[in-house]
Amino acid sequence: MLILVFITVFAALIFDFVNGMNDAANSIATIVSTRILSPRWAVVWAASFNFIAIFIFGTPVAKTIGKGIIEADVISVQLVFSALLGAIIWAYFFCARIGIPVSSSHSLIGGLLGAALMKGGISALSLGKGIAGFLASKIFITILFVVLAPVAGLILGYFIMVLMLWLSRKSHPGKVDSFYRVGQLLSSACFSIGHGGNDAQKTMGIIAMLLYTTRNMHFVHEYLYPYTDIRVPFWVQLLALSVIALGTLSGGMKIIKTMGVKLTHLKPIGGFSAETAGAITLFSATAMGIPVSTTQTIAGAIMGVGTTRRFSAVRWGIASNIILTWILTIPASAIIGAIVYLIASQF
């Protein structure tokens, strides 16, 4: 069993690494497309600020993953492993390979839901009691933010861009570009902090779930997890943020091309507006303990910025493909997670 625990932790770290690699595009797409930094230096910049998140947010999102999605008595090593594998297969082996931005976060939520449903049915989910309980549940709020996060990014991106254009209306275009080239370094840094703060916590939560279910094993209790409830040890926080930063360093150039070049053309003022909108959305969601997608958030913000020029400035054919993955992600990863659990539970 101890070997299976370490294999599952390793799978969680692979998910974390792939998350960083996939979402590197979200953190640096705008500063690459506006030519503020080269891709190589952009990923170093983003990875550095990914790690800084450990000193800012605490672990509210990790607690949601660990306690708010499925009931504690349903958690098992096989369930956690199945959820992770369902998320990895959908987010990396399908979407990332063909260059479609996808939410690793919601892939993980889907994998958890599918594996839990396969193991214990609807009672395995933390749905609350009655309609009021369901509406206040973390599952409902998380799924609600599948829609709200990109919409918030779009609205904020639009209005921040309008505000920046109004503030710059009397300035020479060259001075505007120079000013926002510097400003975009700050906005991309904030977005990278938001990315590390929200996304790395999902891995923290999944590892905490795993350690909780194996807490009675002597080695785990003695050296790794001396708790009786679901908590996130500091070493797990440090490990998760280190691995997601390494994933960011590895980049994700195919997705960068989609997010930063194909979706709409951005100038420094647009990149600054999109990243600022994305950072505000991520900081707010993380403070509330809501796992959201950095991919969805920045894609919505970029679309919002693009629409300030004209509606046709956004390549809506590509945007519609991204939206389609938003709709499919939780059901698809849930199905994969359920199938993997069905197989894993036989051993």
N, C-alpha and C positions, 0 to 999 in steps of 0.2 A: 504493500500500500504506500509506503514512504516513497518508493521509486515513482509511482503514479503521481504522487503529490508534486515531486520535483519536475516531472514531465509536464504537468499542468501549469506550474509556475513558469516553466520555460515557454509554453504555448502562450501564456498571458504576456510575457515579455516580447514574444514575436509579434503579437497583436499590437503591443505598444509601439514597437519599432516600425511596423508597417503603417500604423496610424501617423507617426511622425513623418515617415517618408511620403505618405499620401498627402498629408495636410501641410507639408512643406510648401506645396504649390499655393495653398491658401494664404500662408504667411508672407510669401515673397513674390507672388504672381504680379502684383501691381508695381513693386519697385523694380522688377525685372523688365516688365513691359514698358515702363516709363524710362528705362535705362538709367535709373539712379545708381544701381549696383549691378555688377555682373552676377550671373547665377551662382558662381562659386562663392563670392563674398556675401551674397544675399542669404545663402543657407547658413553660413557661419553666423551672420547677424541674427537670424531668426532662432537658431539653436541656442545661442547664448541667452536670449531673452525667454525662451521656453523654460530654461532651468531656473531663472529668477522667480518664477511663479511660486516656488516652494516657500518663499518668505512672505507671500502676500495673502493667499486665499484660505489657508487651512484645508480642510477636507470635506466641505459640505456636499459636493457632488459624489465623492466616494461613499459617503454615508447613504445617499439616495440609492446608488447601485447596490450597496451591501445590504440595506435594510428595507428599501422602499419598493422593490419590484416583485420579489417573490418571498414567500414565507420562510422564516429561518429554519423550520423543521424539515423543509423539503431539500435544503441545500446538501449536495453531495459532491464528491470529487468528479464522478462521472458527469453530473449535471453541469458543473463549471466548465469542464473540458469540452463538452458538447456545445455549450453556448459560445465558447471561444472559437471552436472550429467552424461553427456555422457562420460567425462573423467574419473570420479570416477568408473562408472560401468565397463568400459573396463579395466582400469589400476589396479583396486583393486579387484572387484568382479569376474573378469575372470583371468587375467594374474598372479597377485600376489598370488592368492589362490592356483594355481597349480605350483608355484615356478618358473615361467618364468620371467626373468628380462624384464621389459617393460618401455618405456619412458612415464612417467607422463606428461612431457613437451609436447611431440607431441600428447598425448591424449587430452590435453587441446586445442592445436592448431586445431586438428581435430574436437573437439566439437564446437569450435567457428565457424569454416568454415561451418559445417553442419547446425547449428542453423541459421547462417546468410543467407545461401543459401535458407533454408526453408522459412525464413521471407521475403527476398528481392530479391532473385535470384542472378545472377552473378554480378549485379551492386552493391550489398551490400559489395562486397569484395574490398579491397584496392589494385587493380592490376596495377595502373599506367596507363599512356596513351601510346598506341602503344607498339611495341615489346621492344623498349629501356626502356620504363617506366616499363613494366612488369619485365624485367631482373634486373632492379634496385629496384624492390619492395621488401618489407620485407617478403611478402608471398613466393616469389620465392627463396629468399636467405635462409629463414628458412627451406623450404622443401629441398633445395639443401644441407643444412647442415645435413639433415637426413642421407645422404650418406657420406658427407665430414667429419663429426665429428668422426665416428668410424674408417674411413680410416686414418685420421690424427692421431688418437690414436694408431692405429696399426703400422703405419710407424714410428712415434716417439718412441713407445715402443720398436720396433725392433732395431732402431739405438742407442737409449740410452742404451739398454741392451748390444749391441755390444761394445759400448764405455766403459761401466762399466767393462765388462769382460776384455777388453784390458788393462785398467788401473790397474786391479787387477791380471793380469796374473802371476806376480812374487811373489804374496803374498800367505801365507799359508791359506788354506780354512777356518780354524777356525778363523783367524783374519779377513778374508773377511766377514764371517757371523756376527761376533761381530760388525764390523764397520757398516755394512748395517742394522743391527737391530736397531742401534741408528738413522741412516739416514732415516730409514723407518718411524720413528715417525714424523720426519720433513716433509717427502713427503706426508704422510697421512694427516697431518695437513693442508698442502697446498691444497690437493685435497678437503678436507672438507670445506675450505674457498671458493674454486671454486664452490662447490655444493651449499652452502648457498647463495653465490653471484648470481648464475645464476637461481637456481630453486625457491628460495623464491621470487625473483622478478616477477615471473609469477603470483603468488598469489597477489602481490602488484598491478600489472597491472590490474588484473581482478576485484579487489576491487575498484580501481580507476575508471574503466569503470562503475561500478555499482553506485558509488557515483556521477559520472558525470551525469548519466541519471536521477538521483533523486535530482540534485542540487537545484531545485526550491522549494523543500519541506523545510519549515521553519526550522524544527529541524535539518535536514542535513546541510543546508547552515549555520545555526547559530553555530552549535557545531562540525560538522564533516568535512565539505568540503566547505570552503569559497572561492571557485575558480569558474571561468567561463569556463575554459578549462580543459583538462585531465591532472592532476598532481597526484603525489603520496605524500600525507601528511606524515610527519615523524612518526606519531602514527601508520600509516599503515605499514611503513617499520619495525618499532619495533615489531609490533604484528606478522607480517608474519615471521620474522626471529625467534622470540620466539617460535612460533608454530612448524615451521619446525625442530627446535632444539629439541623440546619435542618429535616430531615424530621419530627423529633419536634415541633419548634415548630409545624409545620403541623397537627399533631393527627391524629385519626382517630376522629371522634365516634361514628360508627355502631358501630364495634367496641368503643369504650369502654362504650357502652350494653349490649352483650352481656356483656362481661367483668365490668363493675362493678355492673350492676343486674339483668340477667336471670338470670345464672348462680346467684347466691345473694345474700341480703341480708347486708351486712356492717356491723358497728359498728367503731369505731376499734381496739379490741383485736383484732378479726378481721383488719382490714386490716394492722395491724402484724405479726401472725403470718404472714399469707400472704406479705407482701413480704419478711419476714426469711427464710422458708423458700425463697422464690424466689432471693433474693440469695445464700444459702449454696450452693444448687445451681449457680448461674451462676458464682460465684467458683471453686468446686471444678472444674467442667468446664473453665473457661478456663485455670486453672493447669495442667491436664493436656493442654491443646491440643485439646480435643474441642468441635467446633461443635455447639451444642444450640439448641433453640428457646426463646426467651423466652416465646413464646405458650403453648407446651405446658407450660412450667415453672410460670408463674403460674396458668394454668388448673387444673393439678393441685393447686397450693397452695391456691387458693380453694375447690376441691372438698373438700380435706382439712379446711380450717377449717369449712366448712359442715356436714360430717358430725359434728362434735363436738356440734352442737345436736340433730340427729336426721337420720337417713338421708334423709328426705324434704325436708330443708331445701335440698338441692341440686336444681335443676330438671334432672333427668337426661335429659329429652328434648332440651334444648339441649346438655347435655354430650355426649350421644351423637352429635349433629351435629358437634361439635368433634372427637370421637374418630374419626369417619368421615373427616374431612379429614386427620387424622394418618396414617391407613392409606393414603389415596389420594395424598398429596402427592408422594412420591418417584416412584412409577410414572407418575403423570400428567405431572409436569414432565419426567420422562425421555422419555416419548413425544413431548412437544412439542419438547424439545431435539433429539431425533433427527430429527424431521420438519424442523425449521428448518435443521439441519446438512445434511440431504439436499438442501435447496433452495440453501443458501448455497454448498455445495461445487461447484455447477454454474457459479459465476461466477468 
